[in-house]
């Protein structure tokens, strides 16, 4: 039984790491392009934080799979094809404009904080310890996102228009965020992870109130995107082609 739980937890952690790594890559695309210098630096730091979170989840998975912790994260990042990734389509969507990027991160971080609050009570001690550490950083990310949400939502006519357009585009994808992660059913029953679907009500209550405060309204008429994590799109394929190019050119290199 424990072996099965370990395998399920490894799958779960790799999916979390995939989300963080791909979002980190998307955020890094703003390096040198953010609207103000201070934000250029801040957003680069956010991307580095997410990269570190991905490594943490991958290293915890390595311990469960008897893989080498020092090399396993690099293998997952650079030598898997798109069909082997388990990230949500939400994080793979192209960068978009500044409003799209900020709103995507804010909505994602709101869920991450809720998930981490549950994970810090995990029956798996290494996971609980890692979640407690990461939670502090994600709370800062969420405060950063909320500040920009209000700044742009209540700013100029153009900034509000762009934020509302971003919300209209992103909202249908939010449904995918609450699909169960790989291995989740068995893990939730054992007190190792919270049920992702059980976080949706708290997430909606929080973000809808904060969207309202920013004078933004989620669309009423939309078709939810429920593509499972095992089905990736050309967006991820294009991203991986760029991200993995150097490593695959010389697989035996040591940096």
C-alpha positions as a LaTeX table, in Angstrom:
\begin{tabular}{lrrr}
\hline
Residue & $x$ (\AA) & $y$ (\AA) & $z$ (\AA) \\
\hline
Unk1 & 0.00 & 0.00 & 0.00 \\
Unk2 & 2.78 & 2.43 & 0.92 \\
Unk3 & 4.54 & 1.78 & $-2.38$ \\
Unk4 & 1.36 & 2.69 & $-4.25$ \\
Unk5 & 0.94 & 5.87 & $-2.21$ \\
Unk6 & 4.55 & 6.84 & $-2.87$ \\
Unk7 & 4.06 & 6.34 & $-6.59$ \\
Unk8 & 0.84 & 8.37 & $-6.53$ \\
Unk9 & 2.49 & 11.16 & $-4.55$ \\
Unk10 & 5.40 & 11.28 & $-6.99$ \\
Unk11 & 2.94 & 11.74 & $-9.88$ \\
Unk12 & 1.14 & 14.46 & $-7.94$ \\
Unk13 & 4.38 & 16.31 & $-7.15$ \\
Unk14 & 5.61 & 16.12 & $-10.73$ \\
Unk15 & 2.32 & 17.68 & $-11.90$ \\
Unk16 & 2.75 & 20.50 & $-9.37$ \\
Unk17 & 6.32 & 20.99 & $-10.54$ \\
Unk18 & 5.23 & 21.06 & $-14.16$ \\
Unk19 & 2.75 & 23.86 & $-13.41$ \\
Unk20 & 5.40 & 25.90 & $-11.62$ \\
Unk21 & 8.13 & 25.37 & $-14.21$ \\
Unk22 & 6.02 & 26.29 & $-17.22$ \\
Unk23 & 4.54 & 29.34 & $-15.47$ \\
Unk24 & 8.07 & 30.36 & $-14.53$ \\
Unk25 & 9.12 & 30.13 & $-18.16$ \\
Unk26 & 6.14 & 32.21 & $-19.32$ \\
Unk27 & 6.87 & 34.87 & $-16.69$ \\
Unk28 & 10.55 & 34.94 & $-17.65$ \\
Unk29 & 9.50 & 36.05 & $-21.12$ \\
Unk30 & 8.85 & 39.48 & $-19.60$ \\
Unk31 & 12.51 & 39.92 & $-18.61$ \\
Unk32 & 13.55 & 43.20 & $-20.24$ \\
Unk33 & 9.99 & 43.91 & $-21.44$ \\
Unk34 & 7.99 & 44.84 & $-18.33$ \\
Unk35 & 6.40 & 48.32 & $-18.36$ \\
Unk36 & 8.66 & 49.75 & $-15.63$ \\
Unk37 & 12.17 & 48.85 & $-14.45$ \\
Unk38 & 11.13 & 47.98 & $-10.90$ \\
Unk39 & 8.55 & 45.56 & $-12.22$ \\
Unk40 & 11.03 & 44.06 & $-14.65$ \\
Unk41 & 13.19 & 43.11 & $-11.67$ \\
Unk42 & 10.25 & 42.04 & $-9.50$ \\
Unk43 & 8.74 & 39.79 & $-12.15$ \\
Unk44 & 12.09 & 38.17 & $-12.88$ \\
Unk45 & 12.31 & 37.36 & $-9.17$ \\
Unk46 & 8.82 & 35.86 & $-9.22$ \\
Unk47 & 9.85 & 33.62 & $-12.12$ \\
Unk48 & 12.96 & 32.50 & $-10.20$ \\
Unk49 & 10.79 & 31.71 & $-7.16$ \\
Unk50 & 8.55 & 29.48 & $-9.28$ \\
Unk51 & 11.57 & 27.76 & $-10.78$ \\
Unk52 & 12.75 & 27.00 & $-7.25$ \\
Unk53 & 9.33 & 25.66 & $-6.29$ \\
Unk54 & 9.37 & 23.35 & $-9.32$ \\
Unk55 & 12.78 & 22.02 & $-8.29$ \\
Unk56 & 11.51 & 21.40 & $-4.75$ \\
Unk57 & 8.54 & 19.35 & $-5.98$ \\
Unk58 & 10.71 & 17.40 & $-8.42$ \\
Unk59 & 13.29 & 16.61 & $-5.74$ \\
Unk60 & 10.58 & 15.35 & $-3.37$ \\
Unk61 & 9.31 & 13.14 & $-6.20$ \\
Unk62 & 12.85 & 11.86 & $-6.81$ \\
Unk63 & 13.11 & 10.70 & $-3.20$ \\
Unk64 & 9.90 & 8.72 & $-3.58$ \\
Unk65 & 11.04 & 7.12 & $-6.84$ \\
Unk66 & 14.62 & 6.39 & $-5.76$ \\
Unk67 & 15.91 & 8.76 & $-8.43$ \\
Unk68 & 19.01 & 10.93 & $-8.05$ \\
Unk69 & 17.74 & 14.27 & $-6.62$ \\
Unk70 & 20.53 & 16.28 & $-8.24$ \\
Unk71 & 19.77 & 15.08 & $-11.80$ \\
Unk72 & 16.07 & 14.17 & $-11.75$ \\
Unk73 & 14.75 & 17.78 & $-12.05$ \\
Unk74 & 16.93 & 18.41 & $-15.10$ \\
Unk75 & 15.74 & 15.17 & $-16.69$ \\
Unk76 & 12.10 & 16.16 & $-16.16$ \\
Unk77 & 12.62 & 19.67 & $-17.47$ \\
Unk78 & 14.73 & 18.99 & $-20.54$ \\
Unk79 & 14.22 & 15.43 & $-21.70$ \\
Unk80 & 10.48 & 14.80 & $-21.67$ \\
Unk81 & 8.28 & 15.26 & $-24.71$ \\
Unk82 & 5.09 & 17.31 & $-24.44$ \\
Unk83 & 2.94 & 14.17 & $-24.12$ \\
Unk84 & 4.72 & 13.33 & $-20.84$ \\
Unk85 & 4.04 & 16.65 & $-19.15$ \\
Unk86 & 1.15 & 17.03 & $-16.69$ \\
Unk87 & 0.73 & 20.80 & $-16.42$ \\
Unk88 & $-2.61$ & 22.53 & $-16.85$ \\
Unk89 & $-3.20$ & 24.27 & $-20.16$ \\
Unk90 & $-3.63$ & 27.52 & $-18.15$ \\
Unk91 & 0.13 & 27.91 & $-17.65$ \\
Unk92 & 1.03 & 27.03 & $-21.24$ \\
Unk93 & $-1.03$ & 29.79 & $-22.87$ \\
Unk94 & 1.13 & 32.36 & $-24.68$ \\
Unk95 & 2.38 & 35.32 & $-22.68$ \\
Unk96 & $-0.20$ & 37.81 & $-23.90$ \\
Unk97 & $-0.10$ & 41.43 & $-22.77$ \\
Unk98 & 0.75 & 42.72 & $-19.30$ \\
Unk99 & $-2.88$ & 42.53 & $-18.15$ \\
Unk100 & $-3.19$ & 38.89 & $-19.25$ \\
Unk101 & 0.07 & 37.93 & $-17.54$ \\
Unk102 & $-0.80$ & 39.60 & $-14.25$ \\
Unk103 & $-4.33$ & 38.28 & $-14.12$ \\
Unk104 & $-3.23$ & 34.73 & $-14.96$ \\
Unk105 & $-0.68$ & 34.83 & $-12.16$ \\
Unk106 & $-3.09$ & 36.38 & $-9.65$ \\
Unk107 & $-5.82$ & 33.79 & $-10.25$ \\
Unk108 & $-3.31$ & 30.93 & $-10.21$ \\
Unk109 & $-1.59$ & 32.15 & $-7.04$ \\
Unk110 & $-4.93$ & 32.48 & $-5.25$ \\
Unk111 & $-5.42$ & 28.74 & $-5.75$ \\
Unk112 & $-1.79$ & 27.92 & $-4.92$ \\
Unk113 & $-2.07$ & 29.63 & $-1.52$ \\
Unk114 & $-5.18$ & 27.61 & $-0.69$ \\
Unk115 & $-3.54$ & 24.37 & $-1.83$ \\
Unk116 & $-0.36$ & 25.03 & 0.14 \\
Unk117 & $-2.33$ & 25.81 & 3.28 \\
Unk118 & $-3.76$ & 22.31 & 2.98 \\
Unk119 & $-0.43$ & 20.70 & 2.08 \\
Unk120 & 1.36 & 22.13 & 5.11 \\
Unk121 & $-0.78$ & 19.74 & 7.21 \\
Unk122 & 0.13 & 16.75 & 5.02 \\
Unk123 & 0.71 & 13.37 & 6.64 \\
Unk124 & 3.91 & 13.19 & 4.54 \\
Unk125 & 6.31 & 15.26 & 6.65 \\
Unk126 & 8.74 & 16.31 & 3.85 \\
Unk127 & 5.79 & 17.60 & 1.83 \\
Unk128 & 4.35 & 19.49 & 4.80 \\
Unk129 & 7.71 & 21.15 & 5.48 \\
Unk130 & 8.21 & 22.16 & 1.85 \\
Unk131 & 4.66 & 23.52 & 1.59 \\
Unk132 & 5.10 & 25.68 & 4.68 \\
Unk133 & 8.24 & 27.23 & 3.19 \\
Unk134 & 6.79 & 27.80 & $-0.26$ \\
Unk135 & 3.57 & 29.23 & 1.19 \\
Unk136 & 5.40 & 32.30 & 2.50 \\
Unk137 & 6.65 & 33.12 & $-0.99$ \\
Unk138 & 3.30 & 32.45 & $-2.66$ \\
Unk139 & 1.56 & 34.79 & $-0.22$ \\
Unk140 & 3.90 & 37.54 & $-1.38$ \\
Unk141 & 3.17 & 36.64 & $-5.02$ \\
Unk142 & $-0.55$ & 36.90 & $-4.30$ \\
Unk143 & $-0.20$ & 40.32 & $-2.64$ \\
Unk144 & 1.80 & 41.51 & $-5.64$ \\
Unk145 & $-0.90$ & 40.27 & $-8.01$ \\
Unk146 & $-3.74$ & 41.81 & $-6.02$ \\
Unk147 & $-2.01$ & 45.19 & $-6.01$ \\
Unk148 & $-1.76$ & 45.14 & $-9.81$ \\
Unk149 & $-5.32$ & 43.84 & $-10.13$ \\
Unk150 & $-6.61$ & 46.95 & $-8.38$ \\
Unk151 & $-4.12$ & 49.28 & $-10.06$ \\
Unk152 & $-5.14$ & 48.25 & $-13.57$ \\
Unk153 & $-8.79$ & 47.43 & $-12.93$ \\
Unk154 & $-9.38$ & 50.84 & $-11.38$ \\
Unk155 & $-6.85$ & 52.69 & $-13.52$ \\
Unk156 & $-7.44$ & 54.19 & $-16.92$ \\
Unk157 & $-10.18$ & 53.25 & $-19.36$ \\
Unk158 & $-7.58$ & 51.38 & $-21.42$ \\
Unk159 & $-6.09$ & 49.45 & $-18.48$ \\
Unk160 & $-9.59$ & 48.42 & $-17.35$ \\
Unk161 & $-10.50$ & 47.33 & $-20.88$ \\
Unk162 & $-7.41$ & 45.16 & $-21.12$ \\
Unk163 & $-7.99$ & 43.56 & $-17.72$ \\
Unk164 & $-11.59$ & 42.76 & $-18.54$ \\
Unk165 & $-10.54$ & 41.30 & $-21.90$ \\
Unk166 & $-7.95$ & 39.14 & $-20.12$ \\
Unk167 & $-10.55$ & 37.96 & $-17.62$ \\
Unk168 & $-12.97$ & 37.06 & $-20.41$ \\
Unk169 & $-10.23$ & 35.00 & $-22.09$ \\
Unk170 & $-8.90$ & 33.29 & $-18.97$ \\
Unk171 & $-12.09$ & 32.53 & $-17.05$ \\
Unk172 & $-13.15$ & 29.49 & $-19.14$ \\
Unk173 & $-9.77$ & 27.89 & $-18.42$ \\
Unk174 & $-10.23$ & 28.24 & $-14.66$ \\
Unk175 & $-12.40$ & 25.12 & $-14.60$ \\
Unk176 & $-9.35$ & 23.05 & $-15.49$ \\
Unk177 & $-7.53$ & 24.24 & $-12.36$ \\
Unk178 & $-9.90$ & 22.24 & $-10.17$ \\
Unk179 & $-9.67$ & 18.89 & $-11.91$ \\
Unk180 & $-7.96$ & 16.26 & $-9.70$ \\
Unk181 & $-4.20$ & 16.03 & $-10.02$ \\
Unk182 & $-2.57$ & 12.69 & $-10.90$ \\
Unk183 & $-2.77$ & 10.29 & $-7.95$ \\
Unk184 & $-4.94$ & 12.66 & $-5.93$ \\
Unk185 & $-7.83$ & 10.35 & $-5.02$ \\
Unk186 & $-5.75$ & 7.88 & $-3.00$ \\
Unk187 & $-3.60$ & 10.61 & $-1.48$ \\
Unk188 & $-6.53$ & 12.69 & $-0.27$ \\
Unk189 & $-8.04$ & 9.66 & 1.42 \\
Unk190 & $-4.77$ & 9.09 & 3.29 \\
Unk191 & $-4.53$ & 12.70 & 4.47 \\
Unk192 & $-1.51$ & 13.45 & 2.28 \\
Unk193 & $-3.04$ & 16.15 & 0.05 \\
Unk194 & $-6.25$ & 18.21 & $-0.03$ \\
Unk195 & $-8.85$ & 17.53 & $-2.70$ \\
Unk196 & $-8.37$ & 20.11 & $-5.42$ \\
Unk197 & $-12.08$ & 20.29 & $-6.17$ \\
Unk198 & $-12.74$ & 21.09 & $-2.51$ \\
Unk199 & $-10.74$ & 24.33 & $-2.88$ \\
Unk200 & $-12.94$ & 25.78 & $-5.60$ \\
Unk201 & $-15.63$ & 27.35 & $-3.40$ \\
Unk202 & $-13.08$ & 29.23 & $-1.26$ \\
Unk203 & $-11.19$ & 30.30 & $-4.39$ \\
Unk204 & $-14.30$ & 31.64 & $-6.08$ \\
Unk205 & $-15.42$ & 33.50 & $-2.98$ \\
Unk206 & $-12.05$ & 35.20 & $-2.65$ \\
Unk207 & $-11.31$ & 36.06 & $-6.27$ \\
Unk208 & $-14.83$ & 37.14 & $-7.17$ \\
Unk209 & $-14.82$ & 39.60 & $-4.27$ \\
Unk210 & $-11.44$ & 40.98 & $-5.29$ \\
Unk211 & $-12.40$ & 41.15 & $-8.95$ \\
Unk212 & $-15.50$ & 43.11 & $-7.96$ \\
Unk213 & $-13.34$ & 45.49 & $-5.94$ \\
Unk214 & $-11.29$ & 46.04 & $-9.12$ \\
Unk215 & $-14.49$ & 46.70 & $-11.14$ \\
Unk216 & $-14.03$ & 43.49 & $-13.12$ \\
Unk217 & $-16.78$ & 40.99 & $-13.90$ \\
Unk218 & $-16.31$ & 37.30 & $-14.79$ \\
Unk219 & $-18.20$ & 36.38 & $-17.97$ \\
Unk220 & $-21.55$ & 34.61 & $-17.60$ \\
Unk221 & $-21.69$ & 32.95 & $-21.01$ \\
Unk222 & $-18.70$ & 30.70 & $-21.67$ \\
Unk223 & $-17.76$ & 27.09 & $-22.34$ \\
Unk224 & $-15.43$ & 25.75 & $-19.62$ \\
Unk225 & $-12.16$ & 24.21 & $-20.75$ \\
Unk226 & $-11.81$ & 20.78 & $-19.15$ \\
Unk227 & $-8.85$ & 19.39 & $-21.07$ \\
Unk228 & $-7.10$ & 16.84 & $-18.80$ \\
Unk229 & $-3.47$ & 17.31 & $-17.82$ \\
Unk230 & $-2.48$ & 14.39 & $-20.03$ \\
Unk231 & $-3.56$ & 16.26 & $-23.18$ \\
Unk232 & $-1.20$ & 19.04 & $-24.18$ \\
Unk233 & $-1.45$ & 21.56 & $-27.01$ \\
Unk234 & 0.86 & 23.19 & $-29.50$ \\
Unk235 & 1.49 & 25.97 & $-26.98$ \\
Unk236 & 3.49 & 23.61 & $-24.75$ \\
Unk237 & 5.20 & 22.00 & $-27.73$ \\
Unk238 & 6.46 & 25.38 & $-28.94$ \\
Unk239 & 7.59 & 26.37 & $-25.44$ \\
Unk240 & 9.49 & 23.11 & $-24.91$ \\
Unk241 & 11.21 & 23.39 & $-28.27$ \\
Unk242 & 12.75 & 26.64 & $-27.07$ \\
Unk243 & 13.37 & 25.64 & $-23.45$ \\
Unk244 & 14.94 & 22.24 & $-24.18$ \\
Unk245 & 16.99 & 23.12 & $-27.28$ \\
Unk246 & 20.37 & 23.70 & $-25.61$ \\
Unk247 & 20.18 & 20.72 & $-23.23$ \\
Unk248 & 19.16 & 18.33 & $-25.99$ \\
Unk249 & 21.94 & 19.55 & $-28.25$ \\
Unk250 & 24.47 & 18.04 & $-25.81$ \\
Unk251 & 22.74 & 15.66 & $-23.36$ \\
Unk252 & 25.99 & 14.69 & $-21.62$ \\
Unk253 & 27.05 & 18.27 & $-20.83$ \\
Unk254 & 27.51 & 19.38 & $-17.23$ \\
Unk255 & 26.94 & 23.04 & $-16.50$ \\
\hline
\end{tabular}
